[in-house]
Amino acid sequence: MTGYRNVYDEVSRVSGGKAVLVAVSKLHPYEAVLEAYAEGARIFGENRVQEIEAKFPLPEERPEGMEVYLIGQLQRNKVRKAVALVSRIESVDSMPLIQKIEDESARIEKTIDVLLELNSSGEEQKAGFRSADELFDAACYIISSCPHIRLRGVMTVGPLGFDYDKNREAFIAAEQAFSRISSLSPDIDVLSMGMSADWKEALEFGSNEVRIGTAIFGERK
């Protein structure tokens, strides 16, 4: 058994039932995914397209209700496979990537959900739009010019290490970016921030989706 049920209950308690839990299954076998599914998990987060391709059945062959989100950085040469394999890309971080996702989604006549990633901590090694203005411009472009992309919200990753004040600054920046674009469409309703070490703090600042792996599946090999 995984720890999914305990984590789900705790997230529900702290968030008042308002936060979605994404079970981050990267580097864990499909058998563990099925164990979590049996405990109630339906949304699984993966970092790499090639791992999704190797681990999961095709979408039409997966258990009922199982969804896979790509939460790691997406290279443009992997977009074709990503669009076919996942129901949401949570790490969209550039205009060229947006255009590639639109082109590949149009090719297979699919509408795919995306989140725009904000580099809210300003750390050079992290992906994401570097400013709220860039993210806003990207949001406007998707809504006006990308009929095969459904913009759902904003994602961010908190600062490396655990520092409450730095987390607070990053989460507030992401919440402000989310609030700014949420007026553009009723579909924009997801603010995804918070992982195993900082999800409770993220909920304090408006997150309604958290991405948790270790507490559910254990340490990765």
N, CA and C atoms as a LAMMPS dump frame, in Angstrom:
ITEM: TIMESTEP
0
ITEM: NUMBER OF ATOMS
663
ITEM: BOX BOUNDS ff ff ff
-5.0000000000000000e+02 5.0000000000000000e+02
-5.0000000000000000e+02 5.0000000000000000e+02
-5.0000000000000000e+02 5.0000000000000000e+02
ITEM: ATOMS id mol type element x y z
1 1 1 N 0.837 -1.201 0
2 1 2 C 0 0 0
3 1 3 C 0.872 1.251 0
4 2 1 N 0.43 2.261 -0.698
5 2 2 C 1.123 3.55 -0.675
6 2 3 C 0.545 4.41 0.448
7 3 1 N 1.071 5.603 0.579
8 3 2 C 0.555 6.519 1.598
9 3 3 C -0.475 7.487 1.057
10 4 1 N -1.089 7.153 -0.089
11 4 2 C -1.972 8.118 -0.728
12 4 3 C -3.129 8.543 0.159
13 5 1 N -3.808 7.593 0.77
14 5 2 C -5.006 7.935 1.526
15 5 3 C -4.699 8.878 2.678
16 6 1 N -3.592 8.636 3.386
17 6 2 C -3.22 9.517 4.501
18 6 3 C -2.903 10.922 4.01
19 7 1 N -2.17 11.003 2.9
20 7 2 C -1.821 12.319 2.354
21 7 3 C -3.074 13.035 1.857
22 8 1 N -3.929 12.315 1.168
23 8 2 C -5.169 12.908 0.667
24 8 3 C -6.011 13.466 1.815
25 9 1 N -6.147 12.698 2.877
26 9 2 C -6.945 13.145 4.016
27 9 3 C -6.35 14.397 4.643
28 10 1 N -5.018 14.457 4.74
29 10 2 C -4.375 15.617 5.351
30 10 3 C -4.503 16.85 4.461
31 11 1 N -4.323 16.681 3.162
32 11 2 C -4.493 17.814 2.245
33 11 3 C -5.933 18.313 2.285
34 12 1 N -6.884 17.401 2.304
35 12 2 C -8.296 17.796 2.372
36 12 3 C -8.599 18.548 3.657
37 13 1 N -8.012 18.08 4.763
38 13 2 C -8.252 18.729 6.054
39 13 3 C -7.685 20.147 6.061
40 14 1 N -6.445 20.299 5.626
41 14 2 C -5.785 21.605 5.688
42 14 3 C -6.414 22.591 4.701
43 15 1 N -6.816 22.086 3.536
44 15 2 C -7.357 22.975 2.501
45 15 3 C -8.864 23.154 2.591
46 16 1 N -9.496 22.469 3.533
47 16 2 C -10.951 22.51 3.586
48 16 3 C -11.597 21.864 2.382
49 17 1 N -10.909 20.873 1.815
50 17 2 C -11.449 20.17 0.662
51 17 3 C -11.322 20.905 -0.65
52 18 1 N -10.556 22.003 -0.676
53 18 2 C -10.491 22.841 -1.877
54 18 3 C -9.306 22.54 -2.783
55 19 1 N -8.331 21.752 -2.316
56 19 2 C -7.117 21.518 -3.1
57 19 3 C -7.134 20.137 -3.744
58 20 1 N -6.695 20.086 -4.985
59 20 2 C -6.516 18.836 -5.717
60 20 3 C -5.134 18.288 -5.407
61 21 1 N -5.047 16.98 -5.232
62 21 2 C -3.772 16.32 -4.963
63 21 3 C -3.306 15.586 -6.209
64 22 1 N -2.123 15.98 -6.694
65 22 2 C -1.473 15.267 -7.79
66 22 3 C -0.431 14.339 -7.171
67 23 1 N -0.562 13.042 -7.429
68 23 2 C 0.38 12.052 -6.904
69 23 3 C 1.568 11.964 -7.853
70 24 1 N 2.715 12.436 -7.404
71 24 2 C 3.893 12.499 -8.271
72 24 3 C 4.583 11.141 -8.265
73 25 1 N 4.421 10.433 -9.366
74 25 2 C 4.848 9.033 -9.439
75 25 3 C 6.164 8.848 -10.174
76 26 1 N 6.865 9.925 -10.477
77 26 2 C 8.107 9.812 -11.245
78 26 3 C 9.104 8.891 -10.534
79 27 1 N 9.744 8.04 -11.331
80 27 2 C 10.759 7.081 -10.887
81 27 3 C 10.191 5.949 -10.031
82 28 1 N 8.882 5.87 -9.929
83 28 2 C 8.244 4.744 -9.243
84 28 3 C 7.547 3.867 -10.279
85 29 1 N 7.484 2.561 -10.032
86 29 2 C 6.932 1.648 -11.043
87 29 3 C 5.416 1.776 -11.184
88 30 1 N 4.915 1.26 -12.287
89 30 2 C 3.484 1.324 -12.543
90 30 3 C 2.692 0.547 -11.501
91 31 1 N 3.307 -0.471 -10.906
92 31 2 C 2.637 -1.217 -9.842
93 31 3 C 2.286 -0.296 -8.672
94 32 1 N 3.194 0.64 -8.357
95 32 2 C 2.919 1.605 -7.282
96 32 3 C 1.806 2.565 -7.687
97 33 1 N 1.79 2.94 -8.958
98 33 2 C 0.702 3.784 -9.467
99 33 3 C -0.639 3.083 -9.272
100 34 1 N -0.694 1.804 -9.597
101 34 2 C -1.947 1.06 -9.455
102 34 3 C -2.357 0.906 -7.994
103 35 1 N -1.373 0.787 -7.096
104 35 2 C -1.701 0.736 -5.67
105 35 3 C -2.34 2.045 -5.225
106 36 1 N -1.753 3.167 -5.632
107 36 2 C -2.331 4.461 -5.276
108 36 3 C -3.702 4.641 -5.915
109 37 1 N -3.86 4.18 -7.151
110 37 2 C -5.159 4.242 -7.824
111 37 3 C -6.212 3.487 -7.023
112 38 1 N -5.841 2.326 -6.504
113 38 2 C -6.778 1.523 -5.712
114 38 3 C -7.167 2.234 -4.423
115 39 1 N -6.299 3.134 -3.934
116 39 2 C -6.588 3.909 -2.732
117 39 3 C -7.334 5.204 -3.033
118 40 1 N -7.593 5.471 -4.306
119 40 2 C -8.381 6.651 -4.664
120 40 3 C -7.681 7.672 -5.525
121 41 1 N -6.387 7.523 -5.769
122 41 2 C -5.671 8.485 -6.609
123 41 3 C -6.161 8.382 -8.048
124 42 1 N -6.315 9.532 -8.69
125 42 2 C -6.724 9.541 -10.089
126 42 3 C -5.791 10.387 -10.953
127 43 1 N -5.065 11.318 -10.348
128 43 2 C -4.186 12.199 -11.114
129 43 3 C -2.744 11.915 -10.723
130 44 1 N -1.914 11.627 -11.73
131 44 2 C -0.521 11.289 -11.498
132 44 3 C 0.377 12.265 -12.253
133 45 1 N 1.42 12.731 -11.577
134 45 2 C 2.344 13.681 -12.171
135 45 3 C 3.663 13.019 -12.526
136 46 1 N 4.13 13.283 -13.728
137 46 2 C 5.393 12.73 -14.207
138 46 3 C 6.259 13.851 -14.775
139 47 1 N 7.573 13.695 -14.636
140 47 2 C 8.51 14.729 -15.076
141 47 3 C 8.973 14.578 -16.517
142 48 1 N 8.995 13.348 -17.014
143 48 2 C 9.622 13.109 -18.311
144 48 3 C 8.684 12.36 -19.247
145 49 1 N 8.63 12.839 -20.48
146 49 2 C 7.76 12.224 -21.471
147 49 3 C 8.151 10.772 -21.704
148 50 1 N 9.466 10.506 -21.778
149 50 2 C 9.901 9.145 -22.068
150 50 3 C 9.527 8.175 -20.952
151 51 1 N 9.449 8.651 -19.705
152 51 2 C 9.021 7.768 -18.624
153 51 3 C 7.526 7.479 -18.719
154 52 1 N 6.748 8.481 -19.078
155 52 2 C 5.316 8.25 -19.279
156 52 3 C 5.094 7.208 -20.37
157 53 1 N 5.822 7.364 -21.465
158 53 2 C 5.68 6.451 -22.59
159 53 3 C 6.034 5.019 -22.199
160 54 1 N 7.087 4.868 -21.383
161 54 2 C 7.534 3.531 -20.995
162 54 3 C 6.68 2.921 -19.898
163 55 1 N 6.143 3.751 -19.011
164 55 2 C 5.473 3.243 -17.811
165 55 3 C 3.978 3.02 -17.984
166 56 1 N 3.296 3.987 -18.581
167 56 2 C 1.836 3.962 -18.602
168 56 3 C 1.299 3.335 -19.886
169 57 1 N 0.148 2.674 -19.793
170 57 2 C -0.542 2.273 -21.017
171 57 3 C -0.952 3.509 -21.818
172 58 1 N -1.366 3.3 -23.057
173 58 2 C -1.919 4.396 -23.842
174 58 3 C -3.156 4.951 -23.141
175 59 1 N -3.482 6.222 -23.361
176 59 2 C -4.614 6.825 -22.636
177 59 3 C -5.905 6.02 -22.69
178 60 1 N -6.212 5.46 -23.849
179 60 2 C -7.465 4.728 -23.981
180 60 3 C -7.435 3.375 -23.283
181 61 1 N -6.248 2.944 -22.839
182 61 2 C -6.117 1.659 -22.161
183 61 3 C -5.915 1.789 -20.65
184 62 1 N -5.885 3.003 -20.155
185 62 2 C -5.669 3.205 -18.727
186 62 3 C -6.944 2.939 -17.935
187 63 1 N -6.801 2.66 -16.633
188 63 2 C -7.993 2.47 -15.798
189 63 3 C -8.905 3.698 -15.84
190 64 1 N -10.174 3.469 -15.619
191 64 2 C -11.166 4.542 -15.714
192 64 3 C -10.809 5.706 -14.798
193 65 1 N -10.802 6.911 -15.37
194 65 2 C -10.566 8.114 -14.589
195 65 3 C -9.108 8.458 -14.353
196 66 1 N -8.186 7.59 -14.739
197 66 2 C -6.763 7.876 -14.519
198 66 3 C -6.288 8.962 -15.483
199 67 1 N -5.674 9.999 -14.933
200 67 2 C -5.108 11.071 -15.736
201 67 3 C -3.627 11.2 -15.435
202 68 1 N -2.852 11.571 -16.448
203 68 2 C -1.422 11.803 -16.284
204 68 3 C -1.121 13.236 -16.694
205 69 1 N -0.466 13.963 -15.788
206 69 2 C -0.043 15.334 -16.057
207 69 3 C 1.472 15.348 -16.229
208 70 1 N 1.957 16.107 -17.196
209 70 2 C 3.386 16.355 -17.302
210 70 3 C 3.714 17.569 -16.458
211 71 1 N 4.566 17.378 -15.439
212 71 2 C 4.886 18.483 -14.53
213 71 3 C 6.336 18.927 -14.652
214 72 1 N 7.131 18.211 -15.447
215 72 2 C 8.526 18.581 -15.647
216 72 3 C 8.708 19.395 -16.918
217 73 1 N 9.879 19.972 -17.054
218 73 2 C 10.163 20.815 -18.214
219 73 3 C 10.019 20.015 -19.503
220 74 1 N 9.385 20.623 -20.498
221 74 2 C 9.108 19.954 -21.759
222 74 3 C 9.969 20.541 -22.864
223 75 1 N 10.738 19.679 -23.512
224 75 2 C 11.518 20.086 -24.672
225 75 3 C 10.644 20.031 -25.911
226 76 1 N 10.905 20.927 -26.849
227 76 2 C 10.042 21.013 -28.021
228 76 3 C 10.051 19.728 -28.856
229 77 1 N 11.174 19.006 -28.844
230 77 2 C 11.211 17.775 -29.629
231 77 3 C 10.424 16.64 -28.991
232 78 1 N 9.878 16.862 -27.795
233 78 2 C 9.058 15.853 -27.119
234 78 3 C 7.572 16.234 -27.108
235 79 1 N 7.241 17.355 -27.716
236 79 2 C 5.865 17.851 -27.634
237 79 3 C 4.881 16.905 -28.304
238 80 1 N 5.244 16.355 -29.463
239 80 2 C 4.306 15.478 -30.181
240 80 3 C 3.874 14.311 -29.307
241 81 1 N 4.843 13.669 -28.654
242 81 2 C 4.51 12.552 -27.782
243 81 3 C 3.741 13.021 -26.551
244 82 1 N 4.142 14.153 -25.988
245 82 2 C 3.474 14.649 -24.782
246 82 3 C 2 14.921 -25.032
247 83 1 N 1.697 15.585 -26.124
248 83 2 C 0.311 15.93 -26.439
249 83 3 C -0.543 14.67 -26.569
250 84 1 N 0.028 13.605 -27.099
251 84 2 C -0.721 12.368 -27.279
252 84 3 C -0.909 11.589 -25.986
253 85 1 N 0.013 11.767 -25.017
254 85 2 C 0.039 10.895 -23.841
255 85 3 C -0.582 11.495 -22.583
256 86 1 N -0.665 12.822 -22.479
257 86 2 C -1.112 13.434 -21.232
258 86 3 C -2.358 14.274 -21.449
259 87 1 N -3.055 14.541 -20.352
260 87 2 C -4.237 15.394 -20.437
261 87 3 C -3.939 16.829 -20.025
262 88 1 N -2.772 17.034 -19.387
263 88 2 C -2.4 18.4 -19.024
264 88 3 C -0.885 18.529 -19.01
265 89 1 N -0.405 19.667 -19.52
266 89 2 C 1.008 20.033 -19.438
267 89 3 C 1.107 21.204 -18.473
268 90 1 N 1.784 20.99 -17.354
269 90 2 C 1.788 21.991 -16.288
270 90 3 C 3.068 22.828 -16.269
271 91 1 N 3.87 22.738 -17.301
272 91 2 C 5.191 23.363 -17.265
273 91 3 C 5.48 24.156 -18.531
274 92 1 N 4.487 24.857 -19.034
275 92 2 C 4.647 25.629 -20.264
276 92 3 C 5.364 26.936 -19.932
277 93 1 N 6.526 27.143 -20.57
278 93 2 C 7.391 28.219 -20.11
279 93 3 C 7.943 29.119 -21.203
280 94 1 N 7.426 29.018 -22.429
281 94 2 C 7.938 29.895 -23.481
282 94 3 C 6.925 30.004 -24.613
283 95 1 N 7.035 31.075 -25.381
284 95 2 C 6.161 31.252 -26.532
285 95 3 C 6.411 30.208 -27.624
286 96 1 N 7.676 29.879 -27.944
287 96 2 C 7.872 28.813 -28.946
288 96 3 C 7.266 27.479 -28.523
289 97 1 N 7.316 27.16 -27.238
290 97 2 C 6.72 25.919 -26.767
291 97 3 C 5.201 25.965 -26.923
292 98 1 N 4.599 27.091 -26.627
293 98 2 C 3.152 27.251 -26.805
294 98 3 C 2.764 26.988 -28.251
295 99 1 N 3.51 27.574 -29.187
296 99 2 C 3.177 27.402 -30.598
297 99 3 C 3.325 25.946 -31.028
298 100 1 N 4.351 25.277 -30.518
299 100 2 C 4.552 23.865 -30.86
300 100 3 C 3.417 22.999 -30.302
301 101 1 N 2.99 23.288 -29.074
302 101 2 C 1.869 22.542 -28.487
303 101 3 C 0.598 22.76 -29.296
304 102 1 N 0.36 23.992 -29.706
305 102 2 C -0.814 24.28 -30.535
306 102 3 C -0.75 23.511 -31.847
307 103 1 N 0.391 23.527 -32.495
308 103 2 C 0.524 22.857 -33.79
309 103 3 C 0.297 21.35 -33.659
310 104 1 N 0.891 20.743 -32.65
311 104 2 C 0.762 19.297 -32.495
312 104 3 C -0.642 18.898 -32.041
313 105 1 N -1.264 19.727 -31.217
314 105 2 C -2.632 19.443 -30.799
315 105 3 C -3.595 19.556 -31.976
316 106 1 N -3.384 20.569 -32.806
317 106 2 C -4.228 20.729 -33.989
318 106 3 C -4.054 19.547 -34.937
319 107 1 N -2.846 19.033 -35.036
320 107 2 C -2.565 17.923 -35.949
321 107 3 C -3.403 16.698 -35.614
322 108 1 N -3.605 16.436 -34.312
323 108 2 C -4.395 15.255 -33.924
324 108 3 C -5.805 15.646 -33.457
325 109 1 N -6.164 16.887 -33.688
326 109 2 C -7.508 17.387 -33.357
327 109 3 C -7.846 17.156 -31.884
328 110 1 N -6.923 17.571 -31.034
329 110 2 C -7.094 17.434 -29.588
330 110 3 C -6.98 18.796 -28.941
331 111 1 N -7.768 19.033 -27.916
332 111 2 C -7.598 20.222 -27.084
333 111 3 C -6.944 19.804 -25.788
334 112 1 N -5.837 20.437 -25.447
335 112 2 C -5.072 20.037 -24.278
336 112 3 C -5.025 21.165 -23.254
337 113 1 N -5.131 20.794 -21.993
338 113 2 C -5.04 21.761 -20.904
339 113 3 C -3.578 22.078 -20.606
340 114 1 N -3.311 23.332 -20.271
341 114 2 C -1.949 23.716 -19.886
342 114 3 C -1.995 24.664 -18.692
343 115 1 N -0.9 24.665 -17.952
344 115 2 C -0.603 25.708 -16.972
345 115 3 C 0.647 26.435 -17.436
346 116 1 N 0.695 27.726 -17.205
347 116 2 C 1.894 28.506 -17.478
348 116 3 C 2.765 28.508 -16.231
349 117 1 N 4.041 28.201 -16.412
350 117 2 C 4.956 28.137 -15.272
351 117 3 C 5.647 29.475 -15.064
352 118 1 N 5.568 29.968 -13.839
353 118 2 C 6.241 31.21 -13.454
354 118 3 C 7.479 30.878 -12.635
355 119 1 N 8.616 31.44 -13.028
356 119 2 C 9.825 31.32 -12.209
357 119 3 C 9.723 32.382 -11.117
358 120 1 N 8.995 32.032 -10.073
359 120 2 C 8.646 33.015 -9.046
360 120 3 C 9.788 33.324 -8.093
361 121 1 N 10.823 32.474 -8.08
362 121 2 C 11.945 32.696 -7.161
363 121 3 C 13.127 33.371 -7.83
364 122 1 N 13.086 33.474 -9.162
365 122 2 C 14.176 34.124 -9.874
366 122 3 C 15.461 33.318 -9.934
367 123 1 N 15.394 32.035 -9.628
368 123 2 C 16.589 31.197 -9.644
369 123 3 C 16.936 30.811 -11.083
370 124 1 N 18.2 31.025 -11.447
371 124 2 C 18.621 30.844 -12.829
372 124 3 C 18.443 29.418 -13.32
373 125 1 N 18.61 28.437 -12.43
374 125 2 C 18.55 27.042 -12.847
375 125 3 C 17.13 26.547 -13.074
376 126 1 N 16.144 27.364 -12.749
377 126 2 C 14.75 26.942 -12.879
378 126 3 C 14.132 27.424 -14.178
379 127 1 N 13.195 26.627 -14.668
380 127 2 C 12.428 27.005 -15.845
381 127 3 C 11.293 27.943 -15.438
382 128 1 N 10.581 28.423 -16.444
383 128 2 C 9.429 29.274 -16.16
384 128 3 C 9.576 30.657 -16.755
385 129 1 N 8.442 31.31 -16.983
386 129 2 C 8.472 32.706 -17.416
387 129 3 C 9.132 33.545 -16.333
388 130 1 N 9.959 34.473 -16.752
389 130 2 C 10.772 35.239 -15.807
390 130 3 C 10.024 36.39 -15.16
391 131 1 N 8.88 36.748 -15.698
392 131 2 C 8.12 37.845 -15.103
393 131 3 C 6.633 37.605 -15.293
394 132 1 N 5.852 38.27 -14.456
395 132 2 C 4.396 38.181 -14.568
396 132 3 C 3.911 38.801 -15.874
397 133 1 N 4.618 39.812 -16.372
398 133 2 C 4.224 40.442 -17.636
399 133 3 C 4.392 39.472 -18.799
400 134 1 N 5.51 38.738 -18.818
401 134 2 C 5.716 37.745 -19.878
402 134 3 C 4.64 36.667 -19.813
403 135 1 N 4.329 36.241 -18.609
404 135 2 C 3.299 35.213 -18.444
405 135 3 C 1.946 35.728 -18.904
406 136 1 N 1.629 36.964 -18.578
407 136 2 C 0.348 37.544 -18.99
408 136 3 C 0.254 37.618 -20.506
409 137 1 N 1.336 38.044 -21.15
410 137 2 C 1.34 38.111 -22.615
411 137 3 C 1.122 36.729 -23.224
412 138 1 N 1.74 35.709 -22.621
413 138 2 C 1.56 34.344 -23.107
414 138 3 C 0.113 33.898 -22.943
415 139 1 N -0.493 34.251 -21.815
416 139 2 C -1.891 33.899 -21.575
417 139 3 C -2.795 34.543 -22.623
418 140 1 N -2.56 35.795 -22.91
419 140 2 C -3.374 36.488 -23.914
420 140 3 C -3.213 35.85 -25.286
421 141 1 N -1.993 35.441 -25.607
422 141 2 C -1.741 34.817 -26.904
423 141 3 C -2.485 33.484 -27.018
424 142 1 N -2.432 32.669 -25.968
425 142 2 C -3.142 31.387 -26.006
426 142 3 C -4.629 31.599 -26.235
427 143 1 N -5.212 32.512 -25.488
428 143 2 C -6.655 32.719 -25.574
429 143 3 C -7.071 33.269 -26.933
430 144 1 N -6.239 34.112 -27.519
431 144 2 C -6.605 34.741 -28.786
432 144 3 C -6.227 33.914 -30.008
433 145 1 N -5.202 33.064 -29.887
434 145 2 C -4.619 32.469 -31.088
435 145 3 C -4.42 30.961 -31.047
436 146 1 N -4.79 30.295 -29.966
437 146 2 C -4.516 28.861 -29.832
438 146 3 C -5.801 28.096 -29.498
439 147 1 N -6.603 27.783 -30.494
440 147 2 C -7.884 27.122 -30.22
441 147 3 C -7.755 25.697 -29.703
442 148 1 N -6.582 25.092 -29.821
443 148 2 C -6.411 23.715 -29.35
444 148 3 C -5.718 23.64 -27.991
445 149 1 N -5.531 24.793 -27.363
446 149 2 C -4.972 24.846 -26.009
447 149 3 C -5.999 25.496 -25.09
448 150 1 N -6.282 24.844 -23.98
449 150 2 C -7.161 25.422 -22.966
450 150 3 C -6.297 25.82 -21.775
451 151 1 N -6.131 27.111 -21.582
452 151 2 C -5.331 27.623 -20.469
453 151 3 C -6.111 27.456 -19.175
454 152 1 N -5.497 26.746 -18.201
455 152 2 C -6.169 26.475 -16.945
456 152 3 C -5.596 27.248 -15.761
457 153 1 N -4.359 27.774 -15.876
458 153 2 C -3.843 28.511 -14.734
459 153 3 C -2.342 28.641 -14.721
460 154 1 N -1.809 28.699 -13.496
461 154 2 C -0.391 29.003 -13.257
462 154 3 C 0.206 27.929 -12.359
463 155 1 N 1.46 27.59 -12.647
464 155 2 C 2.226 26.689 -11.792
465 155 3 C 3.528 27.352 -11.401
466 156 1 N 3.99 27.066 -10.184
467 156 2 C 5.33 27.499 -9.793
468 156 3 C 5.932 26.465 -8.859
469 157 1 N 7.253 26.486 -8.793
470 157 2 C 8.022 25.648 -7.868
471 157 3 C 8.687 26.583 -6.868
472 158 1 N 8.505 26.304 -5.584
473 158 2 C 9.088 27.152 -4.554
474 158 3 C 10.602 27.15 -4.592
475 159 1 N 11.241 28.065 -3.872
476 159 2 C 12.701 28.164 -3.864
477 159 3 C 13.353 26.882 -3.366
478 160 1 N 14.566 26.639 -3.838
479 160 2 C 15.334 25.5 -3.349
480 160 3 C 15.635 25.686 -1.866
481 161 1 N 15.594 24.577 -1.117
482 161 2 C 15.749 24.694 0.33
483 161 3 C 14.444 25.159 0.938
484 162 1 N 14.375 25.166 2.258
485 162 2 C 13.134 25.603 2.892
486 162 3 C 13.373 26.876 3.696
487 163 1 N 12.795 27.946 3.208
488 163 2 C 12.872 29.25 3.872
489 163 3 C 11.487 29.872 3.767
490 164 1 N 10.809 30.006 4.892
491 164 2 C 9.414 30.442 4.867
492 164 3 C 9.261 31.8 4.176
493 165 1 N 10.152 32.736 4.472
494 165 2 C 10.025 34.076 3.892
495 165 3 C 10.215 34.045 2.373
496 166 1 N 11.192 33.26 1.901
497 166 2 C 11.399 33.163 0.455
498 166 3 C 10.239 32.44 -0.213
499 167 1 N 9.746 31.401 0.449
500 167 2 C 8.563 30.722 -0.084
501 167 3 C 7.383 31.676 -0.178
502 168 1 N 7.209 32.455 0.861
503 168 2 C 6.098 33.4 0.905
504 168 3 C 6.173 34.369 -0.277
505 169 1 N 7.351 34.912 -0.538
506 169 2 C 7.515 35.854 -1.652
507 169 3 C 7.189 35.183 -2.989
508 170 1 N 7.685 33.953 -3.154
509 170 2 C 7.455 33.242 -4.409
510 170 3 C 5.984 32.903 -4.593
511 171 1 N 5.352 32.428 -3.541
512 171 2 C 3.954 32.033 -3.649
513 171 3 C 3.042 33.243 -3.857
514 172 1 N 3.365 34.352 -3.223
515 172 2 C 2.571 35.561 -3.439
516 172 3 C 2.71 36.032 -4.885
517 173 1 N 3.923 35.976 -5.434
518 173 2 C 4.135 36.384 -6.823
519 173 3 C 3.313 35.512 -7.775
520 174 1 N 3.284 34.215 -7.509
521 174 2 C 2.511 33.317 -8.363
522 174 3 C 1.017 33.569 -8.221
523 175 1 N 0.573 33.812 -7.004
524 175 2 C -0.849 34.084 -6.782
525 175 3 C -1.269 35.373 -7.48
526 176 1 N -0.411 36.361 -7.464
527 176 2 C -0.729 37.622 -8.143
528 176 3 C -0.795 37.428 -9.659
529 177 1 N 0.141 36.634 -10.192
530 177 2 C 0.117 36.352 -11.63
531 177 3 C -1.155 35.59 -12.006
532 178 1 N -1.536 34.642 -11.155
533 178 2 C -2.758 33.889 -11.392
534 178 3 C -3.984 34.797 -11.353
535 179 1 N -4.054 35.659 -10.353
536 179 2 C -5.201 36.567 -10.238
537 179 3 C -5.314 37.471 -11.46
538 180 1 N -4.176 37.866 -11.983
539 180 2 C -4.181 38.769 -13.137
540 180 3 C -4.737 38.091 -14.381
541 181 1 N -4.374 36.818 -14.601
542 181 2 C -4.855 36.164 -15.823
543 181 3 C -6.218 35.51 -15.646
544 182 1 N -6.654 35.306 -14.415
545 182 2 C -7.906 34.572 -14.2
546 182 3 C -9.117 35.318 -14.742
547 183 1 N -8.977 36.629 -14.913
548 183 2 C -10.092 37.402 -15.454
549 183 3 C -10.24 37.223 -16.962
550 184 1 N -9.261 36.583 -17.608
551 184 2 C -9.293 36.439 -19.055
552 184 3 C -10.248 35.352 -19.522
553 185 1 N -10.492 34.349 -18.671
554 185 2 C -11.347 33.231 -19.082
555 185 3 C -11.855 32.496 -17.85
556 186 1 N -13.094 32.016 -17.889
557 186 2 C -13.612 31.224 -16.758
558 186 3 C -12.909 29.88 -16.616
559 187 1 N -12.189 29.437 -17.649
560 187 2 C -11.457 28.174 -17.566
561 187 3 C -10.235 28.278 -16.661
562 188 1 N -9.768 29.483 -16.395
563 188 2 C -8.526 29.668 -15.64
564 188 3 C -8.847 29.619 -14.153
565 189 1 N -8.624 28.441 -13.563
566 189 2 C -9.048 28.235 -12.175
567 189 3 C -8.057 27.413 -11.353
568 190 1 N -6.832 27.209 -11.872
569 190 2 C -5.861 26.366 -11.18
570 190 3 C -4.612 27.173 -10.822
571 191 1 N -4.279 27.166 -9.54
572 191 2 C -3.01 27.705 -9.069
573 191 3 C -2.266 26.552 -8.413
574 192 1 N -1.29 26.011 -9.134
575 192 2 C -0.584 24.817 -8.695
576 192 3 C 0.757 25.192 -8.085
577 193 1 N 0.861 25.062 -6.777
578 193 2 C 2.131 25.302 -6.095
579 193 3 C 2.116 24.57 -4.764
580 194 1 N 3.285 24.071 -4.409
581 194 2 C 3.403 23.296 -3.193
582 194 3 C 3.73 21.848 -3.483
583 195 1 N 4.837 21.388 -2.868
584 195 2 C 5.254 19.998 -3.002
585 195 3 C 5.425 19.407 -1.602
586 196 1 N 6.107 18.285 -1.507
587 196 2 C 6.144 17.565 -0.229
588 196 3 C 6.599 18.436 0.935
589 197 1 N 7.588 19.296 0.716
590 197 2 C 8.173 20.059 1.815
591 197 3 C 7.441 21.356 2.125
592 198 1 N 6.636 21.865 1.18
593 198 2 C 6.091 23.214 1.38
594 198 3 C 4.618 23.34 1.013
595 199 1 N 3.904 22.228 0.888
596 199 2 C 2.527 22.329 0.405
597 199 3 C 1.611 23.058 1.377
598 200 1 N 1.857 22.913 2.676
599 200 2 C 1.002 23.613 3.636
600 200 3 C 1.17 25.117 3.513
601 201 1 N 2.408 25.583 3.332
602 201 2 C 2.651 27.012 3.145
603 201 3 C 2.018 27.487 1.832
604 202 1 N 2.103 26.66 0.8
605 202 2 C 1.502 27.038 -0.477
606 202 3 C -0.007 27.234 -0.347
607 203 1 N -0.653 26.369 0.407
608 203 2 C -2.092 26.516 0.605
609 203 3 C -2.435 27.827 1.301
610 204 1 N -1.564 28.275 2.182
611 204 2 C -1.79 29.558 2.86
612 204 3 C -1.91 30.703 1.869
613 205 1 N -1.205 30.573 0.742
614 205 2 C -1.137 31.671 -0.21
615 205 3 C -1.929 31.398 -1.481
616 206 1 N -2.929 30.536 -1.379
617 206 2 C -3.905 30.422 -2.45
618 206 3 C -3.81 29.226 -3.352
619 207 1 N -2.836 28.342 -3.152
620 207 2 C -2.746 27.165 -4.007
621 207 3 C -4.013 26.325 -3.903
622 208 1 N -4.457 25.793 -5.045
623 208 2 C -5.569 24.836 -5.019
624 208 3 C -5.208 23.525 -5.726
625 209 1 N -3.898 23.336 -5.949
626 209 2 C -3.396 22.06 -6.42
627 209 3 C -1.995 21.871 -5.862
628 210 1 N -1.732 20.722 -5.237
629 210 2 C -0.41 20.422 -4.697
630 210 3 C 0.107 19.143 -5.342
631 211 1 N 1.425 19.066 -5.475
632 211 2 C 2.07 17.957 -6.166
633 211 3 C 2.971 17.237 -5.159
634 212 1 N 2.585 16.056 -4.741
635 212 2 C 3.281 15.354 -3.654
636 212 3 C 3.682 13.957 -4.112
637 213 1 N 4.953 13.619 -3.89
638 213 2 C 5.449 12.321 -4.301
639 213 3 C 5.955 11.467 -3.164
640 214 1 N 6.986 11.934 -2.467
641 214 2 C 7.67 11.104 -1.473
642 214 3 C 6.733 10.615 -0.381
643 215 1 N 5.867 11.488 0.123
644 215 2 C 4.974 11.091 1.21
645 215 3 C 3.967 10.026 0.76
646 216 1 N 3.759 9.915 -0.521
647 216 2 C 2.824 8.92 -1.059
648 216 3 C 3.548 7.631 -1.433
649 217 1 N 4.639 7.768 -2.178
650 217 2 C 5.301 6.594 -2.751
651 217 3 C 6.592 6.196 -2.046
652 218 1 N 7.077 7.032 -1.134
653 218 2 C 8.358 6.747 -0.494
654 218 3 C 9.504 7.368 -1.268
655 219 1 N 10.72 7.144 -0.783
656 219 2 C 11.903 7.703 -1.426
657 219 3 C 12.093 7.077 -2.813
658 220 1 N 12.552 7.902 -3.743
659 220 2 C 12.83 7.401 -5.086
660 220 3 C 14.188 6.722 -5.136
661 221 1 N 14.282 5.667 -5.917
662 221 2 C 15.546 4.976 -6.094
663 221 3 C 16.385 5.693 -7.14
